[in-house]
């Protein structure tokens, strides 16, 4: 698994084996020695895998919390979700991973998060909106 990150000095993208991401390397562009930034230091850095190392999961939950991030859901997360799906070019990074409960994660599948959320919210609110209309006093004309 490769850890893809930007050099902290010149910003050029490089990569190292995840298992060696705590070693010191020389940037191929600026020739400066550096330790690759970790997931908390560079949230856009990513691994080239659909799966993520524990350190990335810990960074995601530290930044975004331990509950499902779907509005209205307070369930403790059971997995992380790629907001831009891995199959559609989404990266396995702190920026693109969000805590989610299994139910919402299965429901979303590979859908675009914003599109899925609109449909999910519309479906979830359909009954309450209908009840609200039924409880409103009749309109005066």
Secondary structure as GFF3:
##gff-version 3
##sequence-region A 1 141
A	DSSP	beta_strand	2	6	.	.	.	ID=ss1
A	DSSP	beta_strand	13	17	.	.	.	ID=ss2
A	DSSP	three_ten_helix	18	20	.	.	.	ID=ss3
A	DSSP	beta_strand	24	26	.	.	.	ID=ss4
A	DSSP	beta_strand	33	35	.	.	.	ID=ss5
A	DSSP	beta_strand	46	47	.	.	.	ID=ss6
A	DSSP	alpha_helix	54	64	.	.	.	ID=ss7
A	DSSP	beta_strand	79	82	.	.	.	ID=ss8
A	DSSP	three_ten_helix	86	88	.	.	.	ID=ss9
A	DSSP	beta_strand	92	93	.	.	.	ID=ss10
A	DSSP	beta_strand	97	100	.	.	.	ID=ss11
A	DSSP	alpha_helix	102	108	.	.	.	ID=ss12
A	DSSP	alpha_helix	113	135	.	.	.	ID=ss13
###
